Amino acid sequence: MNRPSGLAIYAIAYLVFLYLPVLFLPLFSFNDGTIVAFPIKGWTLEWYRQLGGQTALINALVNSLIVGLLAAMLATSLGLFAARAYVRYQFKGKQASEGLVMLPLVIPGIIVASSMLVLFISIGIKPSLTAITLGHTFLALPFAVSILKSAFDDFDPSLEEAAYDLGSGVVETFRRVTLPIVAPGIVASFLVTFTVSFDEFVLAFFLSGNETTLPVYIWSQIRFPAKLPNTLALGSLLLLASVALLFIAEYFRRRSSKPSTGGTT
Amino acid sequence: MALSGPATLYVGLLVAAPLCILIAYSLWTQTYVSVDHTLTLANYREAFTDPLVRYLMIRSILIAGAVTLVTVALAYPIAYFIALRARRKTLWLLLITIPFWSSYLLRVFAWKLILGFNGVLNSALLGLGLIEEPLAFLLYNEFAVVLTLAHAWAPFAILPIYVSLQKIDTSLLEAATDMGDSAVQRFRRVTLPLTIPGIIAACLIIFIPTVGDYVTPSLVGGSDGKMIANLIQVQFGAANNWPLGATLSLLAMLSVGFVAIVFVLTASGLGRRIR
């Protein structure tokens, strides 16, 4: 332990490399000038103030919230069943099923996007918020399953057995024993899958018809240098929202895997 | 088991059905406004003979390979530090993963602002008097694409390597030291071989998605940094030639799969030899 210096310095330099680029967005969002370069001319909140008056932006935000909430709900529900099955039971094809559910993580985005587009058109779903929601559910499912799997991992099955022995039915046992124990995991999964959907761009870009989501809106704004300060302000707000959601999710995830709430051994 | 059914079915359907439809589309042809449903291999012939397709496909694979190499090489020491040296592991892991949860689009956008001709980096260097005029080679080339992708995918490389380092039984390391291995020998003969599976996983997790990345080459690649995803998007967008787009998607998938399989076989063979 006497020579952690070299590695520790490298680790800190790495963190700087990881964070610094992203931090330029909020820094220049307060810059009183339209060119993103040093020196900073002065400080202003004007760019943030202008955001409120842009109806296209507000519409995109509402769309993103709707899509995110629905996709998070769908992915978390599907993930809840799957995670319970994976942790609790042994069955034929379990490994294949677990592998398949993780697949969306490793398929290149452009291939998911183009193949979903042809699928949805072929079965008569026009590019729309519905199409984006279905696509985002697909992308978010691996995250839901892995978070909920760890929630069930720390859950002692004998607690459910005890409830049955004491005369509780299936529904009552689920409501009074299973749900309270797994609830933090469900909240964590919901927040994480919402964030995945809220930040997703390529799929939404392919599947959005007349109604766009926030990342697609930002994409359309990036091309206009005059809109740059507004885009920076909007981007900074999004960064803040994502990080806040992640911290809340992390809080619930930790609560779900504390041994005191789950196992007795 | 019935419980995992819905999730498996959902993913299975959304993988299998589009794949079948993509294959069908790739065998059709585009005639101005409508799709001709006669089965033909014309799209494949076009894809294989068009030098642009081959060029973009090879470049995408080379860029993704470079990104994988850079990212994994930079990530290994961090994973090593967190797994075997750091005291507050959870805090470090959290710090590493936070940037990943911010919008990918915005992270790429940030690099565009930093590397631009009149951008953050050039203006800072000019202001400090380190350069006389802005550096033009920073943005709109392969370098910018590799740098941006390496930054965006960093956490993905760290986690699998971290997990494989975490699993190492420390008594093996102690045994190596007791038998007279130096720190370097111990790393090369014990630590590194035991983390080969983590390294392979990290490589695949980065290589596969980056081959098909669209945002980064579009924003920071310029005309010299375009990749296969840009060509696919054009077919589904402006060129309105879905059959060709479907063919290119399938070929990209096959190329990625082929490279990945060759890589896994070579890497695990190498791993066995080190041991």
Boltz contact constraints between the chains, C-beta under 6 A:
constraints:
  - contact:
      token1: [A, 4]
      token2: [B, 85]
      max_distance: 6.0
  - contact:
      token1: [A, 7]
      token2: [B, 81]
      max_distance: 6.0
  - contact:
      token1: [A, 7]
      token2: [B, 85]
      max_distance: 6.0
  - contact:
      token1: [A, 10]
      token2: [B, 77]
      max_distance: 6.0
  - contact:
      token1: [A, 11]
      token2: [B, 78]
      max_distance: 6.0
  - contact:
      token1: [A, 11]
      token2: [B, 81]
      max_distance: 6.0
  - contact:
      token1: [A, 14]
      token2: [B, 78]
      max_distance: 6.0
  - contact:
      token1: [A, 18]
      token2: [B, 99]
      max_distance: 6.0
  - contact:
      token1: [A, 21]
      token2: [B, 110]
      max_distance: 6.0
  - contact:
      token1: [A, 21]
      token2: [B, 111]
      max_distance: 6.0
  - contact:
      token1: [A, 21]
      token2: [B, 114]
      max_distance: 6.0
  - contact:
      token1: [A, 22]
      token2: [B, 99]
      max_distance: 6.0
  - contact:
      token1: [A, 22]
      token2: [B, 107]
      max_distance: 6.0
  - contact:
      token1: [A, 22]
      token2: [B, 110]
      max_distance: 6.0
  - contact:
      token1: [A, 24]
      token2: [B, 110]
      max_distance: 6.0
  - contact:
      token1: [A, 24]
      token2: [B, 120]
      max_distance: 6.0
  - contact:
      token1: [A, 25]
      token2: [B, 110]
      max_distance: 6.0
  - contact:
      token1: [A, 36]
      token2: [B, 113]
      max_distance: 6.0
  - contact:
      token1: [A, 37]
      token2: [B, 118]
      max_distance: 6.0
  - contact:
      token1: [A, 37]
      token2: [B, 123]
      max_distance: 6.0
  - contact:
      token1: [A, 38]
      token2: [B, 123]
      max_distance: 6.0
  - contact:
      token1: [A, 38]
      token2: [B, 124]
      max_distance: 6.0
  - contact:
      token1: [A, 38]
      token2: [B, 127]
      max_distance: 6.0
  - contact:
      token1: [A, 78]
      token2: [B, 6]
      max_distance: 6.0
  - contact:
      token1: [A, 78]
      token2: [B, 7]
      max_distance: 6.0
  - contact:
      token1: [A, 78]
      token2: [B, 10]
      max_distance: 6.0
  - contact:
      token1: [A, 81]
      token2: [B, 3]
      max_distance: 6.0
  - contact:
      token1: [A, 81]
      token2: [B, 6]
      max_distance: 6.0
  - contact:
      token1: [A, 82]
      token2: [B, 4]
      max_distance: 6.0
  - contact:
      token1: [A, 82]
      token2: [B, 7]
      max_distance: 6.0
  - contact:
      token1: [A, 84]
      token2: [B, 3]
      max_distance: 6.0
  - contact:
      token1: [A, 85]
      token2: [B, 1]
      max_distance: 6.0
  - contact:
      token1: [A, 85]
      token2: [B, 3]
      max_distance: 6.0
  - contact:
      token1: [A, 85]
      token2: [B, 4]
      max_distance: 6.0
  - contact:
      token1: [A, 89]
      token2: [B, 1]
      max_distance: 6.0
  - contact:
      token1: [A, 91]
      token2: [B, 1]
      max_distance: 6.0
  - contact:
      token1: [A, 97]
      token2: [B, 4]
      max_distance: 6.0
  - contact:
      token1: [A, 97]
      token2: [B, 8]
      max_distance: 6.0
  - contact:
      token1: [A, 100]
      token2: [B, 8]
      max_distance: 6.0
  - contact:
      token1: [A, 100]
      token2: [B, 11]
      max_distance: 6.0
  - contact:
      token1: [A, 100]
      token2: [B, 12]
      max_distance: 6.0
  - contact:
      token1: [A, 101]
      token2: [B, 7]
      max_distance: 6.0
  - contact:
      token1: [A, 101]
      token2: [B, 11]
      max_distance: 6.0
  - contact:
      token1: [A, 106]
      token2: [B, 208]
      max_distance: 6.0
  - contact:
      token1: [A, 108]
      token2: [B, 209]
      max_distance: 6.0
  - contact:
      token1: [A, 108]
      token2: [B, 211]
      max_distance: 6.0
  - contact:
      token1: [A, 108]
      token2: [B, 212]
      max_distance: 6.0
  - contact:
      token1: [A, 110]
      token2: [B, 212]
      max_distance: 6.0
  - contact:
      token1: [A, 110]
      token2: [B, 214]
      max_distance: 6.0
  - contact:
      token1: [A, 110]
      token2: [B, 229]
      max_distance: 6.0
  - contact:
      token1: [A, 110]
      token2: [B, 232]
      max_distance: 6.0
  - contact:
      token1: [A, 111]
      token2: [B, 212]
      max_distance: 6.0
  - contact:
      token1: [A, 111]
      token2: [B, 249]
      max_distance: 6.0
  - contact:
      token1: [A, 111]
      token2: [B, 253]
      max_distance: 6.0
  - contact:
      token1: [A, 114]
      token2: [B, 232]
      max_distance: 6.0
  - contact:
      token1: [A, 114]
      token2: [B, 236]
      max_distance: 6.0
  - contact:
      token1: [A, 114]
      token2: [B, 245]
      max_distance: 6.0
  - contact:
      token1: [A, 114]
      token2: [B, 249]
      max_distance: 6.0
  - contact:
      token1: [A, 115]
      token2: [B, 18]
      max_distance: 6.0
  - contact:
      token1: [A, 115]
      token2: [B, 22]
      max_distance: 6.0
  - contact:
      token1: [A, 116]
      token2: [B, 18]
      max_distance: 6.0
  - contact:
      token1: [A, 118]
      token2: [B, 21]
      max_distance: 6.0
  - contact:
      token1: [A, 118]
      token2: [B, 22]
      max_distance: 6.0
  - contact:
      token1: [A, 118]
      token2: [B, 25]
      max_distance: 6.0
  - contact:
      token1: [A, 119]
      token2: [B, 17]
      max_distance: 6.0
  - contact:
      token1: [A, 119]
      token2: [B, 18]
      max_distance: 6.0
  - contact:
      token1: [A, 119]
      token2: [B, 21]
      max_distance: 6.0
  - contact:
      token1: [A, 122]
      token2: [B, 21]
      max_distance: 6.0
  - contact:
      token1: [A, 138]
      token2: [B, 14]
      max_distance: 6.0
  - contact:
      token1: [A, 195]
      token2: [B, 101]
      max_distance: 6.0
  - contact:
      token1: [A, 199]
      token2: [B, 103]
      max_distance: 6.0
  - contact:
      token1: [A, 201]
      token2: [B, 105]
      max_distance: 6.0
  - contact:
      token1: [A, 202]
      token2: [B, 214]
      max_distance: 6.0
  - contact:
      token1: [A, 215]
      token2: [B, 105]
      max_distance: 6.0
  - contact:
      token1: [A, 235]
      token2: [B, 106]
      max_distance: 6.0
  - contact:
      token1: [A, 238]
      token2: [B, 103]
      max_distance: 6.0
  - contact:
      token1: [A, 239]
      token2: [B, 102]
      max_distance: 6.0
  - contact:
      token1: [A, 242]
      token2: [B, 101]
      max_distance: 6.0
  - contact:
      token1: [A, 242]
      token2: [B, 102]
      max_distance: 6.0
  - contact:
      token1: [A, 246]
      token2: [B, 101]
      max_distance: 6.0
